[in-house]
Amino acid sequence: MTASDSFAWGVELTPEHPPDRLAALAARAEHVGYDVAFASSHYFNRDPFVTLSRMAEATEEIELGPGIVNPYESHPVTLAGRTATIDEVSDGRAVFGIGAGDRSALANLGLEHDRPLRRVLESFSVARDLWAGETVSHDGTFLARDASLNMDSREIPVYVGAQGPHMLRMSAKHADGALINAAHPDDLEWAAARVAEGLEEREAQRAARSSGEHGHPFEALAFASVSVADDEDAAREAARPPVAFIAGGAAEPVLERHDIDRDAASAVSEAIEGGELGEAFERVTPEMIDAFAVAGTTESVAERFAAMAEHVDGIVVGSPLGPDLEDAIERAGEALASLE
């Protein structure tokens, strides 16, 4: 994505808005200086690959990819083909953001969230073989028989969405990067230690690997919920919806790390499960916003970014971005530029 001695800028754009608007936002991000734009993938939003195609038409240099697809809703071979198509229409600018997906969202579709680490690893391993022009048969967490892609071979970097220790280590051992689902320096410090463990294993097995390094140095990127505006209160208010979902699903060690009351987090989770989203957002506490988002003015966000940058190779500015998307992309870019 970037040279090894530079700090990567990324932005996550959510297809809750029409593809044309996201294409314009990607063009703005490219102008500001972002390195990569991800289109998030949720079954209830617009299709990320259609959106990425429009983003490719509107841009020239910024890298583009799904952030993050899961190999349950769509077959991994299909995901490989769609991502290769984005690489083709963007003249080689695609990246592949893949993760295990949200358990509750998959349950809504009647899908089992089985063996997530193995499923993700097998999915991008098969994708790499397909992109290399190979015909693939696979019998593991999914089946593929004599599968191939009817297009030129290509090399696409793989970024794994990761939060738990095992997925973080696996991403460092096998992928080109990790999209670490965290916004707080303490969480990123913990994650960086898990990434370091995976990189040690990667180095130990380097000689035995036949696939090589795929030409991309490993990058650990914070995939953080960010909300920035000229008014701090407005920025923090806009952060409530994503923070509610993060806090409601946070593991006990994470809550303990940030001294967040378990009952308060449970109340948020119960409201979400009951479909009372307004109540869930109201139950988000200031401590939850501080722990699970970067929210404030350009200056306060820049301070937080500086603390995060000690543990990662780059920051992806994720949803909600802020109360005004265009303004937020500019302000977040200013905050990222202050790190250089």
N, C-alpha and C positions, 0 to 999 in steps of 0.2 A: 504493500500500500504506500509506504513512504520509505525514504532512505533510513538506514538503521540509526543514524544519529539525529533524526528529527522527530518531533512530537506530532502524532497523527490527530487530525481533526475529522470528526464524523458527525453526521446528523441522521436521526431516525425520523422519517416522515410517515404519518399514519394515514392510510387510505380511507379514513372516515370522510375525507373530502374527495371531490372528483379528481380523476387523473390529470386533467389540465391544470388544476391548481397545484397539485404536487409537482408537476413538471416545471411550473413557474418557480416554485419554492426551491427545487433542485438547481435551477439556473441561478437563482439568487445565492444559494449556498456556494456554488462554484465560483461566482464572482467575488464573494467574500473571502474565499480561500480554503474552504473545506476540501478534504481529500476524498471523502466517500460519503454517499447518501444511501441509506437503507430504506426500503419500503417494508413496513411491518406487515405481518401476516396474521389475521384473525378471521375466522370464518364469517363473522358478521359484518366485516368491512368489504370494500371493493378488492378485486383480485390484485395481489401485489405484482404479479408478472406483467399484467396489462399495464399497470401503473408504471413499472420500471421501463417498459417499452416507450411510453410517452416521455418519461424522464430522459431516456437516451436521446430522443429526438431533439430535446430542448437544451442539451449540454454537449460539451466537446471533450472535456478532460476528466471530470470527476468520476471516480469509480462508483459502480452501482450494484446493488444486490438485495436479495430478500433478507430481512432482518426481524424476525428469524422464522424460517419455515421448520415444520416438524415432519418426520417420516412416517406419520400415522395417517394423517388426513389424505395425503397423496403418496403414491408408491415412490420409493427412492429413485427408481429409474426415470419416472416421469419428472421428478424434481431436477434430476441431472439434465434432462433434455430441455426443460424450460430455462434453466440457468444458462446452458450453452447457447440457447437462442438469444438471451439478453447479451451474452458475450459477443455473439455474431452481429447483432444490430447496433451495438455500441462500439464496434471496432476494437474488441479486446479489453473492455473496461469492467467486466463482471467480477464480482466476488460472491462467494456462496456462504450465506449465514444460515446455519442449521443448528437446531437444538431439540430437546426432548418434548417441548410443548407444555402447555398448561394442563395439568391433570383434570381440573374441573371443566375446562372448555372441551377437552376430548370426551369426557363423560357425557356432556350434552349431546354429542354426536354418536353416542353408543360405542365409542372406541376405547379399547383397553390400553393403558399406559404401561405396557409390559417391557421389561428389560431395557430401560431407556438408554443407558450408557452403551450397551452393546449395539442397540438399534442405530444410534447416531453414528458410532464408529463404522459399522458395516455400511451404512448409507453413504457416507462420504468416501469411503474406500472404493466402493463400487463406482461411484460417480467419477472418481479420478481415473479409473480404468476405462470407463466409457468415454471420457473426454480425450483420453490418449488414443482412441480409435480401436480399442479392443472389443471383442465380442465376449460377453460375460454371462456365465451361469453361476448362480449363487443359491445356497441352501443354508439359511441361518435364521435370523429373526424375521426375514422375509425371503420370498422365492423369486428368482429370475432365471429364465432359461433362454440361452442363446440371444441375449439382449444386446443391441448395439444402437448407435446413433448415426443417422444418415446425414452427417456433416463433417467438416474438416476437424482434425484433432486440434485440441487447444489445452492450455494450462490455466486453471482458475483457482485462485487461493481460497482456502476453506477457513472460515471463522466459526468456532463453536460457541453457542450461547451456553454459559456455564455459571453455576452458583455454588453447588455443593462440592465437597473436596474431591470426590472421585471423578466427576466430569471435568473439573479444573485440571487435575493431573493428566487425564486422558487427552485433553485438548493440547496441553503443552507437549505431550509425548508424540502425538500423531498429526495434529493439524497445523495450519499456518498461523493461527491466531486464536485468541479467546475473546469473546464479548462477555465481560464479567458483569453480571447483573447486580450492581452495587453503586451507591453514590456517596458513601461515607468513607473517609480515609481509614478508619479502623477496620472496616470490612475489606477494603482493598488491600490493606497490609496483610490481613489474614489470607486473602486469596493469593496474593503475590508469593507467599510461602508455599502454598500448594502448587502454584505454577512452577516455582523453582524445583520442587521435587520431581515434577513431570519432565522438566528440561534435563535434569540429571539422568533420568531414565532414558530420555531421548538420546543423549550423548553416549550413554553406555551401549545403546543398541545401534548406533549410527552405522557401524561397519557391517552389521548383519542385515540392514534394510536394503532392499532392492529398489525401492521407489525413490530414494534420494530425498533431497530437501525441497524439491519442486520449485526451486529458484526464489523462494520467499523466506526471509528471516522471520522468526516467530515474533508476533506482536500480542501483547496483553493490553486490551482496551477496556476502559470502564464504559459500560453501557448504562448510562445513568439517566434517571428521570430528572429533567432540568426545567425550571420555570423562571424566566428572567423578564423584567419589565422595569420601567422607570420608577414605579411605585412598589415598594417591598411588600406591602400588605396585599396588593393585587396579585403579585407573583406567587405569594404563599397560598392565597386562596385558590388560584388556578391549579396548584399542585395537589389539592385535596383528593380528587378522583383517583389518580394513579397511586398515590400513597395509601389510600384505603385498601386497594387490592394487594399492594405489597405487604402492608402491615397485617392484613387479614390472613395472609398465607405464610407469614414469617415463622421460621423454626424457632424453637425455644432458646437455643444458644444465641441466636441473633438478637432476640428480644432482651436477653440478659446482658449482652454486650453493650446495648444502648440504654439499659435500665428502663425499659418500657414495661409498664404494668401488663401482666398476662391477661387480666380481666378486661382491661381496656381494649387490647387487641382482639380478644374473643368477642367482645361486643360488636366491633367492626365486622369481623368475620360472619357472625350470626346475622347481622343486618344484610350483608351481601347475599348470603345463602337464602335469605328470605325474600330477596328481590327488592328490599327497601334501600335502594342506592342512596337516596337523599339523606336518609338517617345515617347510613354508613359514612358518608362524606362528612356529616356534621360531627360524628364521633371521632374523627381524626384529631389527634392532639398535636400541639406544637412540637412536642418531643418526637412524634412520628415523622413530621415533616422534616425536622432536622436530621433524623437518622436515614430516611429513605428517599430524600430528594435534595437537589441543590436549588434553592429557591430564594430569590431576592433581586437586588439591583445589579447592574453590571459590575459594580465595584465589589459587592459582597460575594457574588458568584465567582469573580476572578480570584478572590482570596481562597475560596473553597477549592477551586480548580488547582490552585498552586499546591494545596495540601494533598490533593488526590494524585497529582502528577509525580509525587515522590515514589509512587508504588506501581505506576502503569506506563505504557509506551504511548498512550493516547487516550482521548476521551470522545465518546460518541454522545452527543447531546440528544437525549431521548424525550419522548412525550411526557408532559404536555407542551414543552418549549416555552409557553407563556401565554398570556391573554391575547396577544397579537402575534401571530406566527411570523409574519414578515419582519416585524421589529425584533422579535426574539432571536431570529437567525442572525441578524446584524449584531445584536448585543452579545450573544453568546460567542460570536466570532471575535468581537473586541476582547472579551474575557480570555479566550484562548490565545489570542495574539499577545496578550500581556505575559504569557509564559515563555515567550521566545526572546 
